[in-house]
């Protein structure tokens, strides 16, 4: 089957909610990135003072313990302190291999404050003789020593607290960002849903006229437009109903007078055919003008509606010869209005009878209805001359008719337009394509009823 190539899909863009949320998150991240260096700068000096105070306190305590101990037992005390893994004292030897700290603003402040309090000859090392840690030199009389301090002793106890507080702040900020984005986009989302309902032929709910002045103005204008369109649609339906009534009354009189006249049979049949065509065109105008039914659509049995439409079409009595292959799966339920769906089915079958015949006049029709996952697929295919692919979109518009293959037949060009409108109002998709060999294949894909059982 040579289906019509679908139009190229438009580039997808993020919904407005996600755009707003990402914008708020981006502003938050930018603020944090700008705030963090400032915090580091303002926090550096207090932190350096805290570390320097710890180091000086440790050195003073160690020096006092060694100074006031018995000189004869000082080496024994140092040996006992070597067993402490976190804090120990070792003699400073000229042959020690010393690794200096990296020059960072924090360490420069720490070293400067410690030297101010312990003396300018105080040395710092990140490792001595291959042992990493915080090494600090001091002297007692003529003896020089290294005091080794485990780096964990200098870590701030508030580090994990700051991380937890930052995570809590980020989580709260994200929740506030989501709530803000929802509040900001709620009126636009409601307007988008209402516009989609209006475009699908459904009556949208009136939008609340509250909130910021811009939102109130837009909602008030939209509500006014919906009211005007509803009034226009009602006036159009009343007008066309009146025109239909006014036209059909004289048509009925003409048909009666024609039946009672003494005209030749051939002339009388031709005139009766013209009157029937005029009546059919008036009926199409009225069907197209009828507004869609309002309210929540009930569940309807599409299988039963299709079977009834085939009976109404009287295909078995077709004078030109008709072969119908019907494959209707029973119990296919959809959400919809039975009257409108029946009208669409009648139009499709009428179009097939009128335009789908072979050159010999025979009508070969294939009718199929089956479940397709969460959808129901209805397909009607004829073996007539078909429709050129470039004309398919045009023929779905009102008052458009085929130029060559379908010329010479009566009609107002509203049959497919009525089917298209009814399909949109029911959330269904209408597709027209070439048949397997020739002819036209019309498909309507309905969403199945919510309570419909899933096919196994």
RARASUL-V471964 format. One record per pair of residues at least 24 apart in sequence whose ideal C-beta (glycine too) atoms are under 10 Angstrom apart, sorted by the first residue. I is the first residue (numbers start at 1). J is the second residue. Records with the same first field share a line. If there is no record, write none. Layout:
I: J  J
This chain:
1: 381  433  434  435  436  437  441
2: 386  389  433  434  435  436
3: 389  431  432  433  434  441  443
4: 387  389  390  392  393  431  432  433  434
5: 389
6: 431
7: 393
15: 185  188  189  192
16: 181  184  185  188  189  192
17: 178  181  182  184  185  186  188  189
18: 181  185
19: 181  185
20: 177  178  180  181  182  183  184  185  188
21: 174  177  178  180  181  182  184  185
22: 177  181
23: 177  181
24: 173  174  176  177  178  180  181  184
25: 170  173  174  177  178  181
27: 177
28: 169  170  173  174  176  177
29: 170  173
31: 173
32: 166  169  170  173
36: 166
39: 162
40: 105  106
41: 105
43: 106  162
44: 104  105  106  108  109  110
45: 105  106  109  113
46: 109
47: 106  109  110  156
48: 105  106  107  108  109  110  111  112  113  114
49: 109  110  113
50: 110  154  156
51: 106  107  109  110  113  114  134  154  155  156
52: 109  110  111  112  113  114  115  116  117  118
53: 110  113  114  117
54: 110  114  134  149  153  154
55: 110  111  113  114  117  118  122  124  134  136  147  149  153  154
56: 113  114  116  117  118  122  136  138
58: 87  134  136  138  147  149  153  154
59: 89  114  117  118  122  136  137  138  145  147  149
60: 117  118  138
61: 87  147
62: 87  88  89  136  138  140  145  147  149
63: 89  118  138  139  140  145  147
64: 140
65: 89
66: 138  140  143  145  147
67: 140  141
71: 140  141  143
74: 140  143
78: 145
81: 147  148
82: 148
84: 148  150
85: 133  148  150
86: 133  148  149  150  151  152  153
87: 133  147  148  149  150  153
88: 131  133  146  147  148  149  150
89: 138  145  146  147  148
90: 128  129  131  135  145  146  147  148
91: 143  144  145  146
92: 123  128  135  137  138  139  143  144  145  146  147
93: 128  129  144  146
94: 144
95: 129
96: 123  125  128  129  135  137  146
97: 125  127  128  129  130  131
98: 123  124  125  126  127  128  129  135  137  146
99: 125  126  127  128  129  130  131  132  135
100: 124  125  126  127
101: 125  126  127  134  135
102: 126
110: 134  154
111: 136
126: 151
183: 211
184: 212  215
186: 211  215
187: 211  212  214  215  216  218  219
188: 215  218
190: 215  219  222
191: 215  218  219  222
194: 219  222  223  226
195: 222  225  226
197: 226  425
198: 222  225  226  229
199: 424
200: 292  421  423  424  425  426  427
201: 233  291  292  340  420  421  422  423  424  425  426
202: 292  293  294  295  297  424  425  426  427
203: 229  230  233  291  292  293  294  295
230: 291  294
233: 289  290  291  292
234: 291
236: 288  289  290  291
237: 286  289  290  291
238: 289
239: 289
240: 282  285  286  287  288  289  290
241: 285  286  289  290
243: 282  285  286  289
244: 279  282  283  285  286  287  289
245: 282  286
246: 282
247: 278  279  281  282  285  286
248: 278  279  282  283  286
250: 275
251: 275  276  278  279  282
252: 279
254: 278
255: 279
273: 410
274: 410
276: 410
277: 409  410  411
278: 410
280: 350  354  410  411  412
281: 410  411  412  413  414
282: 412
283: 412  414
284: 347  350  398  411  412  413  414  415  417  418
285: 412  414
286: 414
287: 340  343  344  346  347  414  415  417  418  421  422
288: 398  399  412  413  414  415  417  418  421
289: 414
290: 339  340  343  418  421
291: 425
292: 337  340  421  422  424  425  426
293: 336  337  338  339  340  425
294: 337
295: 337
296: 335
297: 334  335  336  337  338  340  341  425  426  427  449
298: 335  336  337  338  449
299: 333  334  335  336  338  448  449  450  451  452
300: 332  333  334  335  336  337  338  339  340  341  342  426  446  449
301: 330  331  332  333  334  338  449
302: 328  329  331  332  333  334  336  338  341  345  369  376  378  444  446  448  449
303: 328  329  330  331  332  333  334  369  370  376  378
304: 328  330  331  332  333  338
305: 332  334  336  338  339  341  342  344  345  369  378
306: 332  341  342  345  348  349  367  368  369  378  380
307: 345  367  369
308: 338  342  345  346
309: 341  342  343  344  345  346  347  348  349  350  367  380
310: 345  349  365  367
312: 342  345  346  349  350
313: 345  346  348  349  350  352  353  365
314: 349  353
315: 349  352  353  363  365  367
318: 353  357  361  362  363  365
319: 361
320: 353  357  358  360  361  362  363
321: 357  358  360  361  362  363  364
322: 352  353  357  361  362  363  364  365
323: 362  363  364  365  366  383
324: 349  352  363  364  365  366  367
325: 364  365  366  367  368  381
326: 365  366  367  368  369
327: 366  367  368  369  370  379
328: 367  368  369  370  378
329: 368  369  370  371  376  377  455
330: 369
331: 371  452  453
332: 369  370  371  372  375  376  377  378  446  448  449  452  455
333: 371  376  446  448  449  450  451  452  453
334: 375  376  378  426  427  428  444  446  447  448  449  452
335: 426  427  428  446  447  448  449  450  451  452
336: 422  423  425  426  427  428  446  447  449
337: 422  425  426
339: 422
340: 418  421  422  423  425  426
341: 378  422  423  425  426  428  444  446
342: 422
343: 418  419  422
344: 378  415  416  418  419  420  421  422  423  425  426  428  430  444
345: 378  380  419  422  444
346: 415  418  419
347: 414  415  416  417  418  419  422
348: 378  380  382  415  416  418  419  430  442  444
349: 380  382
350: 411  415
351: 380  382  384  406  411  415  416  419  440  442
352: 380  381  382  383  384  439  440  442
353: 382  384
354: 384  406  409  410  411  415
355: 382  384  385  386  387  401  402  405  406  409  411  415  439  440
356: 380  381  382  383  384  385  386  406  435  439  440  442
357: 382  383  384  385  439
358: 382  383  384  385  438  439
359: 384  385
364: 435  439
365: 439
366: 435  436  439  441
368: 441  443
369: 444  446
370: 455
371: 448  452  453  454  455
372: 445  446  448  455
373: 448  454  455
374: 447  448  450  452  454  455
375: 428  429  445  446  447  448
376: 428  444  445  446  447  448  449  452
377: 443  444  445  446
378: 423  428  430  442  443  444  445  446
379: 431  433  441  442  443  444  445
380: 440  441  442  443  444
381: 433  434  435  436  437  439  440  441  442  443
382: 435  438  439  440  441  442
383: 435  436  437  438  439  440
384: 435  438  439  440
385: 438  439  440
386: 432  433  434  435  437  438  439  440  441
387: 416  432  433  434  439  440
388: 434
389: 432  433  434
391: 432
392: 416  431  432  433  434  440
393: 432
395: 420  432
396: 420  421  423  430  432
405: 440
416: 442
419: 444
420: 444
